[in-house]
Amino acid sequence: MTMTLSEIITVLKDAGLFKELIVAGKWHDRAPEELANRTVLDLSYDSRTVKEGTLFFCKGLKFDPKYLTMAANQGASVAMAPAEYSAQLKTSEHPDLPQVIVTDIQKAMATVSRAFFGYPDRDLTVIGYTGTKGKTTSVYFTRHVMAKALGKVVAQLSSIDECLDGETFIPAHLTTPESLDLFRMMKEAVDNQMKYLVMEVSSQAYKKSRVFGLPLDIGVFLNISPDHISPVEHPSFEDYLACKSEIIDNCRILVVNRECSQYDYLAEKAHDLGKQVISFGSDQSAADYQYRLGEHGHFTVTTANPALPKLDGDFRVMMPGDFNVANALAALTVAAQVAPVSEDFRAGLAETTVPGRMEFIKDKQGVVACVDYAHNYLSLTASFNFMKHEFKDGRLIVVIGAAGGKAESRRKDIGRALSQYADVAILTSEDNFFEDPHQIAADIKENIDNPDLEVIVNVDRKAAIEQAYAIAKPGDALFMAAKGRETFMHEKGKDVPYQGDYQITKQLMEK
């Protein structure tokens, strides 16, 4: 994988992102003859990983030019930036480093990365999921069903795990990777003979242009509710919806929840753009594919639109909660568009588990614990409702916090959900970032209006889980929210090692 400076400029011009090339204080509209064939051997936005022949992207709202100097000193052959940094480079050993100036550094990085890695999306059927809740679970359902039907040719990118060879899973760091990493991983998947990619596409992925230029064969819109509204995420619901709905602009087929609050708008936009729209939903909706709930994860699917592949039959998910049936039908709907419907669909769905999602552990005394990533009102109330239904005889003891520095409205929603369902709430740390966890806990507590709810504050998360288990009695159910199997905590700009909710709980309950 290589590109010349001239090829890079051409790609940027075609995308309308090129401004100028600056070399030794001189401005150019194209690469000078002596630089036109300068070869880029690698791409990086981290100065620590730069080596000889690397194109270095100067990205970030608070980019410090010292990192460009570091990159230059380590062998960067080209720099790309939203502004000129020649003055800052004069003290380095590489004052003549070519700087490609672009109108949007995030979009430029995505555009160049896609070209550098050989447009790997063209060799994959790419399926992207967006939604306030359910993205990860739906991706797992889809990959399992498709892999059962099609074999080990399905790659996955999710907020929990990445799988690029059809069978090996490694931990993920972002819901949707940075564009450079995304296209690098897609290239690896192609090299591993993958034919399909199922991935999460967050609202931030569109807002930050991480998926700029990436066409989706199928885009799935699960749902949307007021979440992720904060100064560092989305300033308003309108902005949140606008970012999420960009999936419609970039997909060929839109699969959408017929019961989504914004269905009419989403379908209207898709039709106006000439996209095929396929809907799923309950038998109370007018969806193309409809589910009827049974008991204990069983449900029946009916195909209401005869023009679509027939998907009728009985299915089961082994993950509890009615909300997971909707996620499962989304996955079945997608799979039916790319693979022949067979018994493999039923088997793949039943075999699906998601690390850290509604994972249950039971001790010898009859205490049940559930570990889940639920962190907003919709997912929490759905999970709590299930817990109260399944474990009627005991108390619901919840260990929960809220992320610092973002989605501050979520704290009110957590308080509201706890008030409706919990018997005991232990308020603790989630990912505090730069906020005081005591203040976050106070914000949640302020929004609890159930006088019968016992509220405990313990900002040491491990100690909070231990406390929850210590006060539990036979028949009680514990619910550890938001962290799942994550083994780190975001604290003051660093990822601090953390044993993990599941790991701590399992250790306690197996003593």
C-alpha positions as a printed NumPy array, in Angstrom:
array([[  0.   ,   0.   ,   0.   ],
       [  1.581,   3.205,  -1.196],
       [  0.488,   6.534,  -2.63 ],
       [  2.429,   9.361,  -4.173],
       [  2.03 ,  12.962,  -3.102],
       [  0.535,  13.732,  -6.504],
       [ -2.048,  10.933,  -6.124],
       [ -2.992,  12.177,  -2.652],
       [ -3.603,  15.7  ,  -3.949],
       [ -5.724,  14.334,  -6.816],
       [ -7.913,  12.339,  -4.414],
       [ -8.39 ,  15.404,  -2.218],
       [ -9.234,  17.632,  -5.183],
       [-11.821,  15.124,  -6.412],
       [-13.461,  15.294,  -2.967],
       [-13.332,  19.092,  -2.846],
       [-11.054,  19.059,   0.215],
       [ -7.733,  20.389,  -1.139],
       [ -6.668,  24.002,  -0.445],
       [ -2.966,  24.206,  -1.216],
       [  0.428,  22.573,  -0.839],
       [  3.104,  24.494,   1.071],
       [  6.781,  23.619,   0.69 ],
       [  9.514,  25.741,   2.24 ],
       [  7.185,  28.722,   2.493],
       [  6.026,  28.499,  -1.128],
       [  2.416,  27.76 ,  -2.075],
       [  1.473,  25.304,  -4.807],
       [ -1.724,  24.048,  -6.415],
       [ -0.051,  20.771,  -7.315],
       [  3.027,  18.852,  -6.292],
       [  6.266,  20.31 ,  -7.727],
       [  7.959,  17.969, -10.165],
       [ 10.689,  17.011,  -7.686],
       [  8.035,  16.008,  -5.084],
       [  5.253,  14.612,  -7.275],
       [  6.425,  11.013,  -6.87 ],
       [  7.316,  11.252,  -3.18 ],
       [  5.927,   7.98 ,  -1.837],
       [  3.841,   7.599,   1.293],
       [  4.355,   4.186,   2.903],
       [  2.069,   4.522,   5.928],
       [ -0.514,   6.776,   7.57 ],
       [ -0.705,   8.014,  11.156],
       [ -2.385,  10.618,  13.355],
       [ -0.222,   9.652,  16.362],
       [  3.313,  11.085,  16.275],
       [  4.527,   8.18 ,  18.429],
       [  3.845,   5.681,  15.626],
       [  5.409,   7.678,  12.785],
       [  8.236,   6.063,  10.853],
       [ 10.117,   6.773,   7.632],
       [  7.747,   7.586,   4.773],
       [  4.618,   8.225,   6.894],
       [  1.905,  10.753,   6.046],
       [  1.109,  12.473,   9.343],
       [ -2.365,  13.954,   9.939],
       [ -2.431,  17.026,  12.191],
       [ -5.893,  16.472,  13.659],
       [ -7.684,  17.502,  16.81 ],
       [ -9.36 ,  20.709,  17.979],
       [ -6.365,  21.545,  20.169],
       [ -3.607,  20.152,  17.964],
       [ -0.161,  21.121,  19.273],
       [  2.382,  21.739,  16.457],
       [  5.096,  20.137,  18.592],
       [  3.654,  16.78 ,  17.533],
       [  4.27 ,  17.678,  13.893],
       [  7.894,  18.418,  14.725],
       [  8.115,  15.042,  16.475],
       [  6.613,  13.337,  13.431],
       [  9.014,  15.133,  11.101],
       [ 11.993,  14.143,  13.22 ],
       [ 10.835,  10.508,  13.092],
       [ 10.72 ,  10.419,   9.293],
       [  7.314,  11.727,   8.199],
       [  7.459,  12.401,   4.453],
       [  4.232,  14.432,   4.164],
       [  2.052,  16.338,   6.622],
       [ -1.632,  17.101,   6.248],
       [ -3.236,  19.872,   8.253],
       [ -6.107,  22.365,   8.344],
       [ -3.615,  25.23 ,   8.677],
       [  0.026,  26.02 ,   7.928],
       [  2.609,  25.102,  10.563],
       [  5.763,  26.167,   8.708],
       [  6.811,  28.655,  11.368],
       [  6.724,  26.009,  14.063],
       [  8.858,  23.692,  11.937],
       [ 11.717,  26.107,  11.358],
       [ 13.462,  24.93 ,  14.481],
       [ 13.276,  21.299,  13.382],
       [ 15.583,  19.455,  11.073],
       [ 12.912,  19.274,   8.397],
       [ 11.8  ,  22.777,   7.456],
       [ 10.973,  21.629,   3.904],
       [  8.426,  18.988,   4.916],
       [  5.533,  19.286,   2.405],
       [  2.306,  20.369,   4.093],
       [ -0.971,  19.547,   2.375],
       [ -3.536,  22.071,   3.607],
       [ -7.16 ,  20.882,   3.559],
       [-10.582,  22.341,   4.259],
       [-11.544,  19.612,   6.736],
       [ -8.851,  17.424,   8.295],
       [-11.259,  14.686,   9.475],
       [-12.859,  14.316,   6.053],
       [ -9.451,  14.477,   4.389],
       [ -8.112,  11.703,   6.638],
       [-11.096,   9.504,   5.793],
       [-10.793,  10.205,   2.069],
       [ -7.058,   9.536,   1.867],
       [ -7.244,   6.498,   4.16 ],
       [ -9.93 ,   4.895,   2.018],
       [ -7.85 ,   5.413,  -1.117],
       [ -4.569,   4.363,   0.539],
       [ -6.028,   1.038,   1.652],
       [ -7.446,   0.366,  -1.794],
       [-11.149,   1.138,  -1.224],
       [-11.669,  -2.067,   0.808],
       [-15.406,  -1.392,   1.179],
       [-15.799,  -2.306,  -2.499],
       [-14.84 ,  -5.881,  -1.678],
       [-17.265,  -6.169,   1.239],
       [-21.001,  -6.07 ,   1.778],
       [-21.095,  -3.43 ,   4.511],
       [-23.963,  -3.293,   7.01 ],
       [-24.115,  -0.397,   9.475],
       [-26.297,  -0.063,  12.574],
       [-27.219,   3.176,  14.294],
       [-29.626,   3.869,  17.155],
       [-29.693,   5.182,  20.709],
       [-29.817,   1.667,  22.081],
       [-29.389,  -1.84 ,  20.752],
       [-26.559,  -1.289,  18.249],
       [-24.122,  -3.711,  19.818],
       [-26.642,  -6.465,  20.474],
       [-28.056,  -6.151,  16.955],
       [-24.574,  -6.366,  15.437],
       [-23.881,  -9.55 ,  17.412],
       [-27.23 , -11.057,  16.387],
       [-26.573, -10.201,  12.737],
       [-23.041, -11.565,  12.66 ],
       [-24.086, -14.814,  14.336],
       [-27.036, -15.379,  11.999],
       [-25.048, -14.529,   8.87 ],
       [-22.026, -16.57 ,   9.957],
       [-24.279, -19.581,  10.617],
       [-25.81 , -19.224,   7.161],
       [-22.763, -18.146,   5.152],
       [-19.729, -19.467,   7.049],
       [-16.696, -17.725,   8.536],
       [-16.767, -14.8  ,   6.099],
       [-18.425, -12.175,   8.327],
       [-16.322,  -9.492,  10.045],
       [-17.581,  -7.353,  12.915],
       [-16.845,  -3.95 ,  14.422],
       [-18.63 ,  -3.127,  17.661],
       [-18.137,  -1.102,  20.824],
       [-17.124,  -4.318,  22.637],
       [-15.165,  -6.469,  20.203],
       [-13.679,  -6.423,  16.733],
       [-13.461,  -9.519,  14.548],
       [-11.577,  -9.289,  11.244],
       [-11.096, -12.954,  10.373],
       [-14.5  , -14.432,  11.118],
       [-13.514, -16.054,  14.419],
       [-10.946, -14.08 ,  16.486],
       [-12.256, -11.27 ,  18.726],
       [-10.184,  -8.422,  20.187],
       [-11.355,  -5.593,  22.5  ],
       [-12.57 ,  -2.374,  20.859],
       [-11.852,   1.191,  22.029],
       [-14.48 ,   3.264,  20.182],
       [-18.015,   2.483,  19.033],
       [-16.859,   3.421,  15.543],
       [-13.076,   3.612,  14.978],
       [-11.272,   6.654,  13.59 ],
       [-11.436,   6.609,   9.801],
       [ -7.775,   5.679,   9.372],
       [ -8.17 ,   2.705,  11.709],
       [-11.517,   1.789,  10.162],
       [-10.191,   1.495,   6.616],
       [ -7.04 ,  -0.259,   7.816],
       [ -9.211,  -2.85 ,   9.567],
       [-11.457,  -3.192,   6.549],
       [ -8.386,  -3.876,   4.417],
       [ -7.281,  -6.528,   6.912],
       [-10.736,  -8.105,   6.747],
       [-10.532,  -8.252,   2.942],
       [ -7.052,  -9.781,   3.146],
       [ -8.54 , -12.384,   5.506],
       [-11.101, -13.322,   2.815],
       [-14.037, -11.728,   4.602],
       [-17.04 , -11.005,   2.384],
       [-19.269,  -9.115,   4.839],
       [-18.775,  -6.495,   7.539],
       [-21.363,  -5.752,  10.233],
       [-20.582,  -2.611,  12.23 ],
       [-21.924,  -0.026,  14.617],
       [-22.161,   3.525,  13.313],
       [-22.536,   6.058,  16.101],
       [-23.853,   9.587,  15.772],
       [-20.327,  10.754,  16.641],
       [-18.985,   8.728,  13.713],
       [-20.92 ,  11.007,  11.364],
       [-20.423,  14.165,  13.395],
       [-16.639,  13.575,  13.506],
       [-16.492,  12.279,   9.897],
       [-15.079,   8.89 ,  10.952],
       [-17.156,   7.216,   8.246],
       [-16.981,  10.022,   5.694],
       [-17.146,   8.57 ,   2.205],
       [-18.055,   5.058,   3.395],
       [-21.009,   3.646,   1.437],
       [-23.221,   1.102,   3.211],
       [-25.047,  -1.635,   1.392],
       [-27.578,  -1.712,   4.238],
       [-28.064,   0.964,   6.878],
       [-30.168,   0.083,   9.925],
       [-31.9  ,   2.703,  12.077],
       [-33.034,   1.052,  15.308],
       [-34.444,   3.9  ,  17.393],
       [-33.708,   7.348,  18.752],
       [-34.358,   9.101,  22.057],
       [-32.913,  12.231,  23.718],
       [-29.47 ,  11.05 ,  24.798],
       [-25.89 ,  12.119,  24.203],
       [-27.013,  15.749,  24.456],
       [-24.15 ,  17.761,  25.939],
       [-21.605,  20.428,  25.002],
       [-19.062,  17.788,  23.978],
       [-21.447,  15.494,  22.066],
       [-24.59 ,  16.994,  20.512],
       [-25.829,  20.456,  21.475],
       [-29.467,  19.517,  20.75 ],
       [-31.737,  16.64 ,  19.808],
       [-32.034,  18.165,  16.347],
       [-28.279,  17.864,  15.881],
       [-28.332,  14.311,  17.264],
       [-31.071,  13.271,  14.823],
       [-29.383,  15.018,  11.9  ],
       [-26.13 ,  13.155,  12.545],
       [-27.825,   9.78 ,  12.958],
       [-29.95 ,  10.259,   9.851],
       [-26.807,  10.69 ,   7.739],
       [-26.836,   6.914,   7.577],
       [-29.687,   7.31 ,   5.065],
       [-27.562,   9.47 ,   2.765],
       [-24.873,   6.806,   2.766],
       [-26.804,   3.542,   2.426],
       [-28.39 ,   1.706,  -0.502],
       [-31.126,   0.01 ,   1.568],
       [-32.588,   1.458,   4.782],
       [-33.87 ,  -1.031,   7.348],
       [-35.799,   0.932,   9.955],
       [-37.854,   0.281,  13.08 ],
       [-41.481,   1.015,  12.122],
       [-42.135,   2.043,  15.735],
       [-39.229,   4.481,  15.931],
       [-40.427,   7.896,  17.109],
       [-39.018,   9.542,  13.956],
       [-40.083,   6.859,  11.476],
       [-42.123,   9.169,   9.221],
       [-39.243,  11.609,   8.842],
       [-36.675,   8.843,   8.236],
       [-38.835,   7.036,   5.669],
       [-39.666,  10.307,   3.924],
       [-36.005,  11.249,   3.665],
       [-35.06 ,   7.789,   2.387],
       [-37.795,   7.776,  -0.263],
       [-36.815,  11.279,  -1.417],
       [-33.244,  10.03 ,  -1.878],
       [-34.42 ,   7.024,  -3.861],
       [-33.484,   4.447,  -1.204],
       [-35.304,   1.169,  -0.666],
       [-37.017,   1.181,   2.748],
       [-37.68 ,  -2.053,   4.663],
       [-39.361,  -1.811,   8.069],
       [-39.552,  -4.116,  11.062],
       [-41.636,  -3.906,  14.223],
       [-44.225,  -5.552,  16.438],
       [-47.508,  -6.986,  15.214],
       [-49.091,  -3.758,  16.462],
       [-47.326,  -1.853,  13.672],
       [-47.599,  -1.704,   9.888],
       [-44.055,  -3.051,   9.456],
       [-42.909,  -5.204,   6.531],
       [-41.625,  -7.783,   9.024],
       [-43.581,  -8.149,  12.282],
       [-42.932, -10.017,  15.513],
       [-45.391, -11.387,  18.06 ],
       [-43.979, -11.869,  21.547],
       [-44.078, -15.242,  23.242],
       [-42.581, -16.225,  26.583],
       [-38.965, -16.652,  27.677],
       [-37.423, -15.183,  24.561],
       [-39.713, -16.942,  22.052],
       [-41.318, -14.903,  19.278],
       [-43.06 , -15.427,  15.937],
       [-42.215, -13.528,  12.765],
       [-44.674, -12.743,   9.971],
       [-43.745, -11.287,   6.599],
       [-46.384,  -8.643,   5.812],
       [-44.786,  -7.476,   2.544],
       [-44.952, -10.244,  -0.104],
       [-42.321,  -8.492,  -2.219],
       [-39.643,  -9.264,   0.395],
       [-37.92 , -12.576,   1.24 ],
       [-40.251, -14.679,   3.385],
       [-39.131, -14.82 ,   7.01 ],
       [-42.1  , -16.484,   8.698],
       [-41.599, -18.79 ,  11.646],
       [-40.808, -19.209,  15.316],
       [-37.536, -17.925,  16.754],
       [-35.912, -17.551,  20.137],
       [-33.268, -15.325,  21.694],
       [-31.357, -16.485,  24.717],
       [-30.9  , -12.926,  25.939],
       [-33.852, -11.868,  28.105],
       [-35.85 ,  -8.712,  27.558],
       [-38.566,  -7.817,  25.056],
       [-36.326,  -5.124,  23.613],
       [-33.949,  -7.815,  22.413],
       [-36.698,  -9.332,  20.26 ],
       [-36.852,  -6.102,  18.243],
       [-33.055,  -6.184,  17.911],
       [-33.267,  -9.814,  16.806],
       [-35.864,  -9.04 ,  14.135],
       [-33.657,  -6.212,  12.825],
       [-30.859,  -8.759,  12.461],
       [-33.131, -11.314,  10.769],
       [-34.401,  -8.63 ,   8.397],
       [-30.857,  -7.741,   7.372],
       [-29.775, -11.363,   7.008],
       [-32.783, -12.138,   4.809],
       [-31.644,  -9.497,   2.323],
       [-28.154, -10.998,   1.875],
       [-28.552, -14.753,   2.445],
       [-31.152, -17.426,   1.665],
       [-33.534, -17.809,   4.611],
       [-32.93 , -21.153,   6.305],
       [-32.932, -22.998,   9.61 ],
       [-29.481, -21.506,  10.129],
       [-31.167, -18.196,  10.953],
       [-33.005, -19.765,  13.878],
       [-29.909, -21.586,  15.158],
       [-27.619, -18.562,  14.794],
       [-30.01 , -16.355,  16.718],
       [-30.442, -18.838,  19.56 ],
       [-26.667, -19.227,  19.92 ],
       [-25.951, -15.489,  20.221],
       [-24.491, -14.107,  23.41 ],
       [-23.015, -10.669,  23.916],
       [-20.218, -10.12 ,  26.458],
       [-21.449,  -7.811,  29.191],
       [-25.024,  -7.677,  27.894],
       [-27.644,  -9.107,  30.26 ],
       [-25.15 , -11.662,  31.561],
       [-26.493, -13.558,  34.56 ],
       [-24.64 , -15.113,  37.491],
       [-26.339, -16.965,  40.351],
       [-24.852, -17.962,  43.701],
       [-25.675, -20.95 ,  45.892],
       [-27.896, -18.852,  48.191],
       [-30.277, -17.845,  45.426],
       [-28.959, -14.332,  44.751],
       [-28.982, -13.436,  41.061],
       [-26.744, -10.794,  39.484],
       [-27.006,  -9.257,  36.033],
       [-24.199,  -7.324,  34.337],
       [-25.181,  -5.036,  31.493],
       [-24.074,  -1.977,  29.537],
       [-27.439,  -0.205,  29.97 ],
       [-26.815,   3.478,  30.687],
       [-29.735,   5.537,  29.395],
       [-33.424,   5.747,  30.235],
       [-34.663,   3.459,  27.47 ],
       [-32.205,   0.647,  28.084],
       [-32.367,   0.95 ,  31.877],
       [-36.162,   0.867,  32.11 ],
       [-36.346,  -2.066,  29.685],
       [-33.762,  -3.981,  31.714],
       [-35.244,  -3.053,  35.094],
       [-38.722,  -4.029,  33.937],
       [-37.447,  -7.435,  32.888],
       [-35.607,  -7.907,  36.184],
       [-38.698,  -7.029,  38.231],
       [-40.802,  -9.412,  36.158],
       [-38.368, -12.336,  36.354],
       [-37.354, -11.923,  39.989],
       [-40.573, -10.892,  41.717],
       [-39.795, -12.238,  45.186],
       [-36.809, -10.114,  46.098],
       [-35.408,  -6.61 ,  45.92 ],
       [-33.787,  -5.042,  42.87 ],
       [-30.392,  -3.665,  43.982],
       [-28.769,  -1.456,  41.351],
       [-25.122,  -0.365,  41.155],
       [-24.94 ,   2.586,  38.798],
       [-23.171,   5.839,  37.919],
       [-23.024,   8.217,  34.966],
       [-20.211,   9.306,  32.68 ],
       [-18.527,  12.596,  33.49 ],
       [-18.303,  15.475,  31.04 ],
       [-21.071,  14.393,  28.684],
       [-24.77 ,  13.599,  28.347],
       [-25.544,  15.366,  31.595],
       [-29.281,  14.944,  30.939],
       [-28.714,  11.238,  31.447],
       [-28.336,  11.794,  35.19 ],
       [-31.934,  12.97 ,  35.463],
       [-33.057,   9.955,  33.444],
       [-31.093,   7.558,  35.664],
       [-32.746,   9.064,  38.739],
       [-36.133,   8.662,  37.095],
       [-35.527,   5.019,  36.12 ],
       [-34.249,   4.154,  39.594],
       [-37.3  ,   5.788,  41.182],
       [-39.614,   3.665,  39.059],
       [-38.021,   0.244,  39.564],
       [-35.179,  -0.042,  42.094],
       [-35.435,  -0.973,  45.761],
       [-31.812,  -0.106,  46.575],
       [-29.542,   2.152,  44.498],
       [-25.802,   2.301,  45.103],
       [-24.481,   5.352,  43.258],
       [-20.889,   4.904,  42.172],
       [-18.336,   5.837,  39.518],
       [-18.742,   4.973,  35.857],
       [-16.236,   6.885,  33.703],
       [-15.639,  10.096,  35.613],
       [-13.275,  11.706,  33.126],
       [-12.496,  15.063,  34.753],
       [-15.584,  15.309,  36.972],
       [-15.913,  14.641,  40.69 ],
       [-17.815,  11.343,  41.086],
       [-19.448,  12.653,  44.268],
       [-21.006,  15.469,  42.232],
       [-22.219,  13.049,  39.564],
       [-23.798,  10.911,  42.285],
       [-25.392,  13.999,  43.83 ],
       [-26.869,  14.953,  40.437],
       [-28.444,  11.504,  40.105],
       [-29.704,  11.494,  43.704],
       [-31.302,  14.908,  43.223],
       [-33.55 ,  13.352,  40.574],
       [-34.691,  10.383,  42.667],
       [-38.22 ,  11.051,  43.894],
       [-39.195,   7.69 ,  45.394],
       [-39.042,   8.037,  49.206],
       [-39.04 ,   4.251,  49.634],
       [-35.887,   3.809,  47.546],
       [-32.789,   3.283,  49.681],
       [-29.896,   5.332,  48.229],
       [-26.244,   4.662,  49.067],
       [-23.236,   6.561,  47.679],
       [-19.991,   4.637,  47.25 ],
       [-17.779,   6.063,  44.5  ],
       [-15.331,   3.145,  44.633],
       [-16.986,   0.929,  42.017],
       [-15.4  ,  -2.347,  43.145],
       [-16.37 ,  -1.597,  46.751],
       [-19.891,  -0.65 ,  45.607],
       [-20.371,  -4.037,  43.932],
       [-19.032,  -5.785,  47.017],
       [-21.427,  -3.738,  49.16 ],
       [-24.364,  -4.663,  46.931],
       [-23.581,  -8.339,  47.258],
       [-23.028,  -8.042,  51.019],
       [-26.53 ,  -6.623,  51.601],
       [-28.25 ,  -9.023,  49.183],
       [-30.533, -11.724,  50.543],
       [-31.773, -14.932,  48.874],
       [-34.249, -13.97 ,  46.158],
       [-32.717, -10.515,  45.592],
       [-31.459,  -9.485,  42.165],
       [-28.408,  -7.291,  41.598],
       [-27.989,  -5.156,  38.491],
       [-24.578,  -3.69 ,  37.606],
       [-25.185,  -1.018,  34.992],
       [-23.156,   0.605,  32.218],
       [-19.705,  -1.003,  32.381],
       [-20.379,  -4.585,  31.286],
       [-17.048,  -6.341,  30.834],
       [-14.96 ,  -3.207,  30.395],
       [-11.623,  -3.492,  32.181],
       [-10.755,   0.183,  32.394],
       [-12.119,   3.421,  33.827],
       [-11.712,   6.815,  32.17 ],
       [-10.133,   9.065,  34.794],
       [ -8.567,  12.498,  34.187],
       [ -7.614,  11.774,  30.595],
       [ -6.286,   8.263,  31.231],
       [ -7.603,   4.708,  30.972],
       [ -7.147,   3.339,  34.482],
       [ -7.141,  -0.485,  34.8  ],
       [-10.304,  -1.886,  36.368],
       [-11.084,  -5.506,  37.162],
       [-14.527,  -5.327,  35.523],
       [-18.115,  -5.623,  36.78 ],
       [-18.578,  -9.147,  35.455],
       [-15.251, -10.346,  36.764],
       [-15.787,  -8.855,  40.249],
       [-19.344, -10.179,  40.495],
       [-18.419, -13.668,  39.299],
       [-15.59 , -13.836,  41.831],
       [-17.92 , -12.811,  44.682],
       [-20.691, -15.204,  43.743],
       [-18.529, -18.238,  43.18 ],
       [-16.843, -18.129,  46.59 ]])
